[in-house]
Amino acid sequence: SDMRAVIHKAELLAALQQWKESEAGFRTAMNVDAMLQRGRRGLARVLLEAGRDREALELLDVAIAAEPTNTSLRLLRCKTLLDLRQNDEAITGLREVLAVDEFNFFARHALASTLVENGDYREVCELIEPLIGDFPDDVSLNYLLASAYTELGESAKADAYLQRHLDGRKKLDDLNSTVQELKTKNGQGAVDGNEVLRLAKGYLQYRWDDAEPWLLKANSELPDSIDAQSAMTRFQTLKKKYVSKR
C-alpha cells in the first residue's frame, strides 16, 4: 500500500510535468517491487516525455512481456518505434494490435500515416474509410484520404476530402485560438459554461480525442444541460467503439 501511494504521487507529478521528480518516485517504487506493472507503465511514459525513447522502449518491452494483452502498452511501443524511425517494426506492431482490436482508432490512424510515407495509398484508404462514417469532419482523417486519393489519381474523391480537411482545419484553428484566449483570461472571472460547451462540441467534431477534458468541464459547468450530456454520451460511445479498454 505504501508503494501505491508513492506511485500515485509520481503520477500526479507527471500530470504536472515535473518529470525528474516523477521519475524518482516511479524508480523508488520499482526498486521495492520490480514487478509493479503500474509503476513500470508510468516510468515508461515519463521517459518518453523526457525524450529518452530508447530507455522507454526497453522498459516497454519488459512491460509487454508481463502484460501481453495490454493494447495501450503496445500502442505506446509502436509510437516510440515511429519516433525512433523504426517504421517497419512499428508497422508490424500496429498490425498486431489491429489483429485483436480491429477498429482501434489510434492504431488505424498511426498505421495509415506511416503507410502514406511508404506509398501504400490503397491500404491507407481501406484503413481510414471505415472510420469516416463516425468521424466525417475529422481533420486528420480527411487529410490522409485526400493525400492517398491524390496519389491514386482519383481527383474527385481527393478534392472532396481535401475540402473537408481545409474547412475543418479552419474551424480547429478557431477553437485553438479560443483556448488560448481562455488561458489568458484564466482567473479573471467566472468560466462561461456555454463557451466551454462550444469548444467541447467543436473538438468532438474536428479532433475528437482532444474533446474529453472540455466535455468534462462543460458538464461540470452546465450540469442540467441536455446538450452537454448528449455530447458526452456521443464521446463515450465513440470511445467504447474505437479505444481499447486495455
VOBA-1610 file (N, C-alpha, C; in pm, whole numbers, padded with zeros to 5 digits, always signed):
BEGIN
Ser+00082-00120+00000Ser+00000+00000+00000Ser+00086+00125+00000Asp+00203+00120+00070Asp+00294+00235+00070Asp+00339+00266-00072Met+00368+00161-00149Met+00416+00182-00285Met+00305+00237-00375Arg+00181+00199-00347Arg+00070+00256-00423Arg+00064+00408-00403Ala+00089+00452-00280Ala+00090+00595-00251Ala+00205+00665-00323Val+00320+00600-00326Val+00437+00656-00396Val+00408+00669-00545Ile+00346+00566-00603Ile+00314+00568-00745Ile+00209+00674-00774His+00110+00685-00686His+00005+00787-00706His+00067+00927-00708Lys+00160+00952-00616Lys+00227+01082-00613Lys+00309+01103-00740Ala+00377+00999-00786Ala+00457+01009-00909Ala+00368+01040-01029Glu+00249+00980-01031Glu+00154+01008-01141Glu+00107+01153-01138Leu+00082+01204-01017Leu+00041+01344-01004Leu+00153+01437-01050Leu+00277+01405-01014Leu+00392+01486-01057Leu+00406+01483-01208Ala+00379+01367-01269Ala+00385+01356-01415Ala+00277+01444-01478Ala+00159+01444-01419Ala+00050+01528-01472Ala+00086+01675-01466Leu+00170+01712-01368Leu+00218+01850-01354Leu+00344+01875-01435Gln+00387+01774-01512Gln+00506+01781-01598Gln+00634+01802-01517Gln+00634+01752-01395Gln+00756+01754-01314Gln+00827+01620-01332Trp+00895+01610-01447Trp+00942+01480-01495Trp+01048+01419-01402Lys+01144+01498-01357Lys+01253+01443-01274Lys+01197+01388-01143Glu+01111+01466-01080Glu+01052+01422-00952Glu+00964+01299-00973Ser+00889+01299-01084Ser+00803+01185-01114Ser+00886+01059-01139Glu+00992+01074-01218Glu+01080+00959-01244Glu+01137+00903-01115Ala+01180+00991-01024Ala+01237+00946-00896Ala+01135+00865-00817Gly+01009+00910-00819Gly+00904+00838-00747Gly+00879+00700-00805Phe+00869+00693-00938Phe+00846+00563-01002Phe+00964+00469-00976Arg+01085+00522-00981Arg+01203+00436-00960Arg+01209+00387-00815Thr+01168+00471-00721Thr+01161+00427-00580Thr+01068+00306-00567Ala+00951+00317-00631Ala+00855+00206-00626Ala+00910+00081-00693Met+00975+00101-00807Met+01028-00013-00882Met+01142-00081-00807Asn+01220-00003-00732Asn+01330-00062-00654Asn+01278-00152-00543Val+01160-00118-00491Val+01099-00200-00386Val+01033-00324-00446Asp+00966-00304-00559Asp+00895-00415-00624Asp+00905-00399-00775Ala+01000-00466-00836Ala+01026-00452-00980Ala+00910-00502-01065Met+00817-00577-01005Met+00705-00633-01081Met+00582-00542-01080Leu+00593-00425-01018Leu+00479-00333-01013Leu+00447-00283-01154Gln+00341-00334-01212Gln+00308-00301-01351Gln+00272-00154-01367Arg+00197-00101-01272Arg+00156+00040-01281Arg+00279+00131-01276Gly+00376+00097-01193Gly+00499+00175-01184Gly+00580+00168-01312Arg+00585+00051-01370Arg+00661+00032-01495Arg+00599+00113-01608Arg+00467+00107-01618Arg+00398+00184-01722Arg+00421+00334-01704Gly+00408+00380-01579Gly+00425+00522-01552Gly+00566+00569-01582Leu+00665+00489-01545Leu+00804+00527-01570Leu+00831+00533-01720Ala+00777+00439-01796Ala+00797+00440-01942Ala+00741+00568-02002Arg+00624+00611-01957Arg+00564+00733-02012Arg+00646+00858-01976Val+00700+00860-01855Val+00783+00973-01813Val+00910+00979-01897Leu+00972+00863-01922Leu+01093+00859-02005Leu+01063+00908-02146Leu+00947+00873-02199Leu+00908+00921-02332Leu+00893+01073-02333Glu+00829+01126-02230Glu+00810+01271-02222Glu+00945+01343-02211Ala+01041+01276-02150Ala+01174+01334-02134Ala+01261+01315-02258Gly+01205+01250-02361Gly+01280+01230-02484Gly+01378+01115-02478Arg+01364+01030-02378Arg+01458+00916-02363Arg+01392+00791-02420Asp+01374+00794-02552Asp+01294+00693-02620Asp+01352+00553-02608Arg+01482+00540-02620Arg+01542+00405-02619Arg+01529+00340-02481Glu+01548+00419-02376Glu+01526+00367-02240Glu+01381+00325-02222Ala+01291+00408-02272Ala+01148+00379-02261Ala+01114+00252-02336Leu+01174+00234-02453Leu+01145+00116-02535Leu+01186-00012-02461Glu+01301-00009-02397Glu+01346-00126-02320Glu+01246-00159-02209Leu+01199-00055-02142Leu+01103-00074-02033Leu+00969-00125-02086Leu+00927-00073-02200Leu+00800-00117-02260Leu+00808-00264-02302Asp+00923-00308-02352Asp+00939-00449-02389Asp+00920-00540-02267Val+00975-00497-02154Val+00958-00573-02030Val+00812-00572-01986Ala+00750-00454-01996Ala+00611-00439-01953Ala+00518-00525-02038Ile+00542-00527-02169Ile+00455-00604-02259Ile+00474-00754-02236Ala+00596-00794-02204Ala+00619-00936-02173Ala+00537-00978-02050Ala+00520-00884-01956Ala+00441-00913-01836Ala+00292-00899-01860Glu+00254-00812-01957Glu+00112-00787-01988Glu+00091-00796-02140Pro+00101-00914-02196Pro+00098-00927-02343Pro-00032-00884-02409Thr-00141-00877-02335Thr-00269-00838-02395Thr-00299-00689-02376Asn-00205-00613-02320Asn-00230-00472-02293Asn-00210-00390-02420Thr-00321-00352-02482Thr-00316-00281-02610Thr-00255-00142-02596Ser-00284-00072-02487Ser-00230+00063-02470Ser-00078+00061-02462Leu-00021-00041-02397Leu+00125-00054-02393Leu+00181-00083-02532Arg+00114-00167-02607Arg+00160-00199-02743Arg+00156-00076-02832Leu+00050+00005-02818Leu+00041+00128-02897Leu+00151+00227-02857Leu+00179+00234-02729Leu+00285+00323-02682Leu+00421+00277-02738Arg+00441+00147-02743Arg+00565+00093-02801Arg+00575+00128-02950Cys+00464+00115-03022Cys+00463+00149-03165Cys+00493+00297-03187Lys+00434+00382-03104Lys+00461+00526-03115Lys+00609+00554-03092Thr+00668+00485-02995Thr+00810+00504-02967Thr+00896+00459-03084Leu+00860+00346-03143Leu+00933+00297-03261Leu+00924+00397-03376Leu+00807+00457-03395Leu+00791+00557-03501Leu+00877+00679-03473Asp+00883+00721-03345Asp+00968+00834-03307Asp+01115+00805-03337Leu+01153+00678-03322Leu+01290+00635-03348Leu+01314+00601-03496Arg+01209+00622-03578Arg+01213+00594-03723Arg+01234+00446-03752Gln+01193+00360-03661Gln+01197+00216-03685Gln+01059+00175-03738Asn+01031+00224-03860Asn+00894+00215-03913Asn+00849+00073-03942Asp+00938-00010-03994Asp+00898-00147-04029Asp+00852-00223-03905Glu+00927-00209-03795Glu+00889-00277-03671Glu+00760-00218-03615Ala+00743-00086-03629Ala+00620-00021-03582Ala+00499-00070-03661Ile+00515-00082-03792Ile+00406-00131-03877Ile+00364-00271-03834Thr+00461-00356-03808Thr+00431-00492-03762Thr+00353-00487-03630Gly+00398-00402-03539Gly+00331-00390-03409Gly+00189-00338-03422Leu+00169-00241-03511Leu+00034-00185-03531Leu-00059-00288-03593Arg-00008-00368-03684Arg-00090-00475-03744Arg-00128-00579-03638Glu-00039-00604-03544Glu-00069-00699-03436Glu-00181-00645-03347Val-00179-00513-03320Val-00287-00452-03242Val-00419-00467-03314Leu-00420-00437-03445Leu-00545-00442-03522Leu-00595-00586-03540Ala-00505-00682-03530Ala-00547-00823-03540Ala-00637-00863-03424Val-00620-00797-03309Val-00702-00830-03192Val-00803-00719-03158Asp-00786-00601-03219Asp-00874-00487-03190Asp-00895-00413-03323Glu-00982-00468-03406Glu-00990-00433-03547Glu-01011-00285-03574Phe-01092-00218-03492Phe-01126-00079-03522Phe-01060+00020-03426Asn-00948-00021-03366Asn-00877+00071-03278Asn-00838+00197-03357Phe-00893+00310-03316Phe-00876+00435-03390Phe-00729+00473-03402Phe-00658+00465-03291Phe-00521+00515-03289Phe-00427+00424-03367Ala-00452+00293-03363Ala-00370+00201-03442Ala-00395+00221-03591Arg-00522+00236-03629Arg-00553+00260-03771Arg-00491+00392-03819His-00505+00494-03737His-00452+00625-03776His-00300+00621-03790Ala-00232+00564-03690Ala-00085+00558-03694Ala-00036+00473-03810Leu-00103+00360-03835Leu-00063+00274-03946Leu-00084+00344-04079Ala-00199+00408-04096Ala-00227+00479-04222Ala-00126+00592-04244Ser-00094+00667-04139Ser+00002+00777-04151Ser+00139+00726-04195Thr+00177+00610-04144Thr+00307+00552-04180Thr+00305+00496-04322Leu+00193+00435-04361Leu+00182+00378-04494Leu+00177+00485-04603Val+00127+00604-04570Val+00131+00715-04666Val+00276+00743-04704Glu+00364+00743-04604Glu+00506+00767-04630Glu+00565+00656-04718Asn+00513+00535-04703Asn+00564+00420-04780Asn+00504+00411-04920Gly+00401+00493-04947Gly+00338+00488-05078Gly+00232+00380-05092Asp+00186+00325-04979Asp+00082+00220-04983Asp-00057+00286-04975Tyr-00091+00361-05080Tyr-00206+00451-05075Tyr-00339+00376-05071Arg-00351+00267-05140Arg-00478+00193-05140Arg-00510+00140-05001Glu-00408+00089-04932Glu-00433+00038-04796Glu-00468+00151-04700Val-00410+00271-04722Val-00447+00386-04640Val-00597+00411-04649Cys-00651+00407-04770Cys-00795+00428-04790Cys-00876+00319-04722Glu-00829+00195-04731Glu-00900+00083-04670Glu-00901+00094-04517Leu-00795+00151-04461Leu-00786+00166-04316Leu-00874+00280-04265Ile-00879+00390-04339Ile-00942+00512-04289Ile-01089+00524-04327Glu-01128+00477-04444Glu-01267+00496-04487Glu-01370+00436-04390Pro-01343+00321-04326Pro-01443+00271-04230Pro-01463+00362-04109Leu-01371+00455-04084Leu-01383+00546-03971Leu-01463+00672-04005Ile-01470+00706-04133Ile-01526+00834-04176Ile-01675+00847-04141Gly-01748+00736-04141Gly-01890+00743-04106Gly-01912+00803-03968Asp-01827+00768-03872Asp-01839+00821-03736Asp-01760+00950-03715Phe-01664+00978-03804Phe-01579+01097-03789Phe-01572+01174-03922Pro-01687+01218-03976Pro-01688+01276-04111Pro-01607+01404-04125Asp-01589+01478-04016Asp-01520+01607-04024Asp-01381+01604-03959Asp-01335+01486-03919Asp-01204+01478-03854Asp-01096+01530-03948Val-01023+01631-03901Val-00925+01700-03985Val-00816+01605-04035Ser-00763+01524-03947Ser-00652+01436-03982Ser-00694+01324-04076Leu-00810+01264-04049Leu-00858+01155-04135Leu-00883+01205-04277Asn-00945+01322-04289Asn-00972+01377-04422Asn-00842+01410-04496Tyr-00742+01455-04423Tyr-00613+01484-04486Tyr-00549+01356-04540Leu-00552+01250-04460Leu-00494+01122-04504Leu-00563+01071-04630Leu-00697+01079-04634Leu-00769+01031-04751Leu-00746+01122-04872Ala-00739+01253-04850Ala-00710+01345-04961Ala-00573+01315-05020Ser-00474+01291-04934Ser-00339+01261-04980Ser-00334+01131-05059Ala-00400+01027-05003Ala-00396+00896-05068Ala-00467+00898-05203Tyr-00586+00958-05209Tyr-00660+00959-05336Tyr-00594+01050-05440Thr-00524+01154-05395Thr-00447+01235-05490Thr-00340+01150-05557Glu-00268+01073-05476Glu-00161+00988-05531Glu-00217+00876-05618Leu-00339+00833-05590Leu-00402+00727-05671Leu-00465+00783-05798Gly-00465+00915-05812Gly-00519+00978-05932Gly-00671+00987-05933Glu-00734+00969-05816Glu-00880+00977-05808Glu-00917+01117-05758Ser-00916+01212-05852Ser-00921+01354-05816Ser-01053+01397-05753Ala-01166+01340-05797Ala-01295+01381-05740Ala-01300+01349-05591Lys-01260+01227-05555Lys-01258+01189-05412Lys-01156+01273-05337Ala-01039+01290-05398Ala-00933+01368-05333Ala-00981+01509-05302Asp-01047+01573-05399Asp-01093+01711-05380Asp-01197+01722-05270Ala-01288+01625-05265Ala-01393+01628-05162Ala-01332+01617-05022Tyr-01239+01522-05005Tyr-01175+01504-04874Tyr-01086+01623-04840Leu-01020+01680-04941Leu-00934+01795-04916Leu-01016+01916-04870Gln-01133+01936-04932Gln-01218+02049-04891Gln-01266+02031-04748Arg-01303+01908-04713Arg-01344+01882-04574Arg-01229+01908-04478His-01109+01867-04520His-00992+01891-04436His-00970+02041-04415Leu-00975+02118-04524Leu-00950+02262-04515Leu-01056+02333-04431Asp-01183+02294-04451Asp-01291+02352-04370Asp-01270+02321-04222Gly-01238+02196-04195Gly-01216+02153-04056Gly-01094+02218-03995Arg-00988+02234-04074Arg-00865+02295-04026Arg-00891+02439-03979Lys-00972+02511-04057Lys-01006+02649-04020Lys-01084+02652-03889Lys-01182+02562-03876Lys-01261+02556-03752Lys-01172+02519-03633Leu-01079+02425-03656Leu-00990+02381-03548Leu-00896+02494-03506Asp-00847+02571-03603Asp-00763+02686-03570Asp-00839+02786-03485Asp-00968+02807-03518Asp-01052+02899-03439Asp-01069+02847-03296Leu-01090+02716-03282Leu-01105+02656-03149Leu-00976+02675-03068Asn-00862+02649-03132Asn-00734+02662-03063Asn-00709+02806-03019Ser-00750+02903-03103Ser-00736+03044-03067Ser-00822+03079-02946Thr-00942+03023-02943Thr-01032+03047-02829Thr-00973+02991-02701Val-00912+02873-02711Val-00848+02812-02593Val-00738+02903-02539Gln-00657+02958-02630Gln-00550+03049-02586Gln-00608+03173-02518Glu-00718+03225-02571Glu-00784+03342-02510Glu-00835+03308-02370Leu-00892+03188-02356Leu-00942+03146-02225Leu-00828+03133-02125Lys-00714+03081-02170Lys-00597+03068-02081Lys-00548+03204-02037Thr-00552+03300-02130Thr-00508+03437-02097Thr-00600+03500-01993Lys-00732+03473-02006Lys-00830+03529-01914Lys-00841+03451-01783Asn-00773+03339-01775Asn-00788+03249-01660Asn-00772+03325-01527Gly-00869+03307-01440Gly-00864+03372-01310Gly-00924+03510-01308Gln-00975+03557-01421Gln-01030+03693-01427Gln-01184+03694-01422Gly-01239+03591-01367Gly-01386+03588-01357Gly-01438+03448-01379Ala-01571+03435-01376Ala-01636+03304-01390Ala-01616+03249-01531Val-01605+03118-01539Val-01594+03050-01668Val-01729+03052-01737Asp-01730+03080-01866Asp-01853+03077-01945Asp-01880+02933-01987Gly-01977+02870-01920Gly-02006+02730-01948Gly-02045+02705-02093Asn-02118+02799-02152Asn-02161+02781-02292Asn-02042+02787-02388Glu-01944+02870-02354Glu-01823+02877-02437Glu-01743+02746-02426Val-01737+02692-02306Val-01669+02564-02286Val-01740+02453-02364Leu-01873+02456-02362Leu-01950+02356-02435Leu-01926+02369-02586Arg-01915+02493-02635Arg-01886+02514-02778Arg-01751+02453-02814Leu-01653+02471-02727Leu-01521+02411-02751Leu-01530+02258-02749Ala-01602+02206-02651Ala-01616+02060-02638Ala-01677+02000-02764Lys-01785+02061-02811Lys-01854+02008-02931Lys-01767+02027-03055Gly-01692+02137-03059Gly-01605+02160-03174Gly-01494+02058-03183Tyr-01428+02033-03071Tyr-01321+01931-03073Tyr-01380+01793-03101Leu-01495+01763-03046Leu-01560+01635-03073Leu-01583+01616-03223Gln-01612+01724-03293Gln-01639+01716-03436Gln-01511+01708-03521Tyr-01411+01787-03483Tyr-01295+01803-03573Tyr-01169+01729-03528Arg-01156+01706-03397Arg-01043+01624-03347Arg-01087+01564-03215Trp-01162+01457-03227Trp-01241+01405-03116Trp-01159+01367-02993Asp-01034+01322-03012Asp-00957+01276-02898Asp-00906+01391-02810Asp-00928+01516-02852Asp-00897+01631-02766Asp-01020+01682-02691Ala-01134+01616-02709Ala-01260+01671-02657Ala-01285+01639-02510Glu-01231+01530-02459Glu-01273+01481-02327Glu-01260+01583-02214Pro-01145+01651-02196Pro-01139+01746-02083Pro-01240+01860-02095Trp-01271+01902-02218Trp-01369+02009-02239Trp-01511+01958-02212Leu-01537+01834-02248Leu-01667+01775-02220Leu-01690+01761-02070Leu-01587+01717-01998Leu-01598+01705-01853Leu-01625+01841-01789Lys-01552+01942-01836Lys-01569+02077-01781Lys-01707+02132-01816Ala-01752+02108-01939Ala-01884+02157-01981Ala-01994+02096-01895Asn-01984+01966-01869Asn-02086+01900-01787Asn-02079+01945-01641Ser-01959+01984-01596Ser-01943+02036-01461Ser-02004+02177-01450Glu-01980+02260-01553Glu-02029+02398-01551Glu-02180+02406-01581Leu-02229+02309-01662Leu-02370+02311-01704Leu-02435+02176-01670Pro-02449+02145-01542Pro-02496+02012-01502Pro-02637+01976-01551Asp-02717+02076-01584Asp-02854+02049-01629Asp-02869+02058-01780Ser-02757+02075-01851Ser-02764+02093-01996Ser-02778+01959-02069Ile-02889+01941-02138Ile-02909+01821-02219Ile-02806+01816-02331Asp-02771+01934-02385Asp-02673+01944-02493Asp-02536+01893-02447Ala-02494+01932-02328Ala-02365+01888-02274Ala-02367+01738-02247Gln-02477+01690-02191Gln-02489+01546-02162Gln-02488+01464-02290Ser-02556+01516-02392Ser-02562+01446-02520Ser-02425+01437-02585Ala-02349+01545-02577Ala-02214+01545-02636Ala-02125+01445-02562Met-02135+01440-02430Met-02056+01344-02354Met-02096+01201-02389Thr-02225+01176-02404Thr-02272+01042-02443Thr-02215+01002-02578Arg-02215+01096-02671Arg-02158+01071-02804Arg-02010+01034-02792Phe-01936+01109-02712Phe-01794+01081-02693Phe-01773+00942-02634Gln-01849+00909-02530Gln-01832+00780-02464Gln-01865+00664-02559Thr-01963+00685-02647Thr-01999+00583-02747Thr-01882+00560-02843Leu-01822+00668-02889Leu-01706+00657-02979Leu-01588+00591-02908Lys-01566+00631-02785Lys-01454+00577-02708Lys-01469+00426-02687Lys-01591+00385-02657Lys-01616+00243-02635Lys-01592+00162-02762Lys-01626+00221-02876Lys-01613+00151-03004Lys-01470+00150-03057Tyr-01397+00259-03034Tyr-01269+00278-03106Tyr-01145+00277-03017Val-01163+00270-02884Val-01046+00271-02795Val-01050+00145-02711Ser-00938+00074-02712Ser-00931-00050-02634Ser-00941-00019-02485Lys-01003-00111-02411Lys-01014-00094-02267Lys-00882-00132-02198Arg-00792-00193-02271Arg-00663-00233-02211Arg-00549-00163-02279
//
